[in-house]
Amino acid sequence: MKAVVYCAPKELELQDVAEPVATRDDEVVLDVIAAGICGSEVEGVASGSPFRRPPLIMGHEFVGRDPGSGTAVVVNPLLVCRRCRACLRGRPNICERRELIGVNRAGGFAEKALVPVSNCYPLPSGLDPVLGVAAEPLANAVHAVRRAISALGRVPERVGVVGAGMLGTMTALVFKCHGVETVSVAELSADRWGPAVAVGASPVTKALSGKFEVVVDAVGTRATRTMAADGLVRGGLAIYLGLHDPDPGFDAQALVRNEQSVLGSFCYTDDDFIAATLLLPRILPEWISVRPITDGVAAFDRLMNHETASLKIALVP
């Protein structure tokens, strides 16, 4: 079968590889319908991140069809043990033994993918299955918003989001779904403003202006984390969601004096993922640019060179 294989830092190849085989009753080999390219994958290939060890078929945002039933399903790529302290406390997203399909084992940038049956979720009736590639970033957003509301003890009135890529736009969408009155989005590239405006964010500008009860950094650089922390009211909350680099970017003394908080948000629970699938009908088809898998290497090159304004590129076999 055809697959886009991560061979070495900054090196991907379209290869013919062996098809996966299910060896257990709780596994299924899906015919991949579409797989979205995540910013973390672009960053990982460009930087040689140790979290992805080549040779690897990446792709953790994907939809497939069960060849037995003919059902189209979206795959939750998070694999957890269900036995460690975190799992038993209802926080499988920080499982001590967690793995991700497409990061620690072969994922969806191929014609077929082997996945646990329990990680397959049905798509909403009548939905274009390609839109299912948005479920994973949506689940991240659902989890981050849930973290914010839980920490505050209420739904905030004013929220800032830094970054209008897929993750930031989905976060703005989820906050609006919770009835947040004002969701402002900061994004340097004006080419990316359209989807954020479409989900109800206003204003969408190059930098946050004013103060917010919650600011979510969906990028994860020193500059964006600083913007998030600087945008908080006294007693406000910053959610760090992006993973671009490790620099925290905030003034610890100011954090203490203003009694502000910073929370990390990683992945999602099963309930978060289910909630995300139910939000898929809100995704607009024009946000996803579909490319054949044979164009996968070139698509990565364009993304690494910042040559595309698409909110999401999806590869299809």
N, C-alpha and C positions, 0 to 999 in steps of 0.2 A: 504494500500500500504506500501511497505518497504521504510524506510527513515533513514538516519544517523542523529541523533538528538544530538545537543550540550546540555547536561543536567546541567553541572556545570564546573568550571575551571578544566581542565585536564580530563574531563569525557565526553565521547561520547558513545552513544548506538545505535545499529541497532534496530529500533522499527517498529511495525505495527501501522500506523496512518491513520486517515480518509483522503480520497481523497479530494482535494480542489474542490470547486464548483464555477463556474462563475455565478455571480448574476447581471452582467451588460453587455450591448451590446459591450462595449469597452474592455472587458476582454476575455481571452481564457485560457483554461486548456491545456497545452502542455504535450505530452508524452516525458519525458526527454530521450534524446539520450546519452548524456555524460555531466559531470560536472567536471571542473578542480578544484583541490585543490590549493588555493592561499596561498602564504607565510603569508599574513596578517591573514588568518584564523588559520593557525598553531600557529602563534604568539598569536592570540587572545585566543585560547583554552589554550595554555600553561601559559599565564599570567593572565587570567581572566579579559581581557580588558572590561571596562564598555560599550564599543560601541556595543557589542553583548550580549544581555540579554537572558539567557536560561530560559525555553527550546526553542530552535531555530533550525530549519532546515536551515543550512547555504548553501553556494553554489551560488556565484554570477557570475561565469564564466561557462555558460552552453548553450547547444544547445538542441532544442526540435523539435518535429514534431506536427504540427497542425492536430489533428485527423480528422477534417472536410475536409481539402483540401489535406492532405497528404504531405504538404510542410515542408521541414526541414528549421528551422530558428535559428539564433543566437540571444540571448536576451541581449539587453542593460539593465543592472540592475539599472541604475540611474533613479530615479523618482524625478521630479522637478515640481514646481508649475506653471511656465510660467507667473507669475504675479509680483514677487518681483523685487526689483531694479536690482539685479544681472541678473535675467532671462531677463528682458526687455533691458538690456545692452548687451545681447548676450553672457553672461557668466553663463549658467545654471549649470555648474559644481560646482559653489559656491553658488547655490540657498540657500536662507535663510531657506527653509523648505525641503531641499533635504532628500531623503531616498534612501537606496540601497536594492534591492531584495537580500535576503540572509544575510542581516545584520539587517535591521529593520523589515523585514517580511520574510516569508518562501521562501526559494530558491530552488536550483536545486539538492541537495543531496537527491533525492527522485525519485520515479517512475513517478510522475506527478508534475507540477508546474503551479500555477496561475499567469499570467502576463498580463499587458496591451497590447492590440493588437499593439498599436503605438510603443512599445519597441521591436518589433520583426523585424529582418532584414533578407532578403533572403541571402543565401550563394551563393558564386560564382558557376556557373554551373559546374557540374562534380566533385566538391570537396568532399572528404571524410568528412562527417559531424562532425566526432570526432575532426577534426582539428579546428573546430569553437570554441573550448574552449580557443584558443589562441587570440580570437578577443578582449576580455576585456583588457588583459595586453598590447596587441598591441595598443589599443586605448589610454591607458595611455602614451605609448611611443610616439605615433603620437602627442599627446597634448604637451608633454614635449619638443619635437623637434620643434614644431611650436612656443612654447614660446621662445626657444633659438634663432631661426632665426628672430623672430619678434623683440626681444630685441636688437640683434646685427645689424639688418637692412640688413643682408646678410647671405648667407650660409657659415659657418666657414670652414677653411681648416684643422684644427687640433682639434680633440675632444677626450676627455677622458671619459670613463665610469667606474664607480666603482661598481663592482658586476656583475657576469655572471649567475645569476639566470634568470628566465623567463623575468622579467622586464628589467634587464640590457641587456640581449641578444636582446630583441625586440627593445630596444632603439638604440643599435648598428646597427641593421638591418635597422631601419628607417633613421638613419643618412646616411648610405651607399646608401639607395634609393634616398636620396637627392643629392648624388654625392660628399659627403665629402671625401676628399682624404685620410686622416689618422684618423682612429678610433681605439684608444688603449683601451684595457679593462684590469682592475685589478680584479683578483679573487683569493682568497687564496686556494680554492680547485681545484687542477689540473684536477679532474674528470669532472669539468664543462667547461673546456676550449673548447672542441670540437665544440659545437654549435656556440660559439662566433667566432671561426675561420671560420666556415662554412658560416656565414653571411658576412664575409669579414673583420672582425676586425684583426688588426695586429699593434703591438704585443699584445699577450694575456699573461700576466705575473701576479705575485703575488702582485705587486705594480706598480702604475704609475711612469713612468720615463720621465722627461722633463716637459715642460710647454705647456699649451693648451689654446686656445681661449675660449673653453667651456668644463666644466667637469660636468657630471651628476652623482649624487650619487643615485644609485638605491637600496641602502641598508637602510641607515638611522640610523647609530650609530654615536656616537661621533667620533670614529676613522675614519669612512669612510667619514664623513662630513669634518673632518680635512684634509684628503687626497685630497678631492675635492677642498677645498679652497687653499691648499698649491700647487696644480697643475696648478694654473691659471697664465697666463701672466698678466702683468700690463694692466688694463682695461678689464680683462677677466670676464667671467660669470660662476657662479656655479648654477646648477639647482638641488634643493633638491626634490627628487621624493620618496625616501624610507621613511618609517614611523616606524622604529624600536624603537626609543626612542626620547625624546624631546630635548636633548642637542644639541645646534647649532654647536658647534665644530669649530668655526672660531675665529681668532684674529681680533676684530673690529678695532683696530688701524691700523693694516696692510691693512685691507679692505679700510679704508679711504685714507691712504697714497698712495696706488696703484690704487685707483679709480676703485675698482672691485665691482661686484654686486652679490647678491645671490637672486634667485627667487624660490619660491615654485611652485610646479606643482601638481595639484590634479585632478584626474579623467579626464574628456573629454567632449567635446560638441557632439551634434548629428553628425556634419560634421566629427569630429575626428573618431567617431565610424564607420561611413560609410567608411571612408578612410581605417580604420583597416580591415574591412571585405574584401576590395579589395586586401589587402596584404596577405590574408590567403593562397593563392597558394604558397607563398614562405616558408611556414612552412613545415618542413620535418617530416614525420610520426614517425621516430625513436626518435624524441624529446619528444614524449608523450607516457607515459607508462600507458596502459589501465588496470584497475582493476575492478572486479565486485563490485557493491555497498555493497554486503555482506562482502567484504574485506575492507570496508571504515574505520572502527575503527582501524584496524591493520595498514592501510596505514597512517593514522594520527599519530599513535604511532611511526612508522618508521621515519616519517618526523620530529617529535618532538625530536627524538633521533639522528637525522642527519645520518640515516642509508641508505639513498638512494641518488644516484647521478642523478636521472632522472630530466630533465629540468621541466617536468610537469607530475603529476599523474592525470589521468581522471577516474572518477568512472562512470560505466555504469550499468543501471538496468538489 
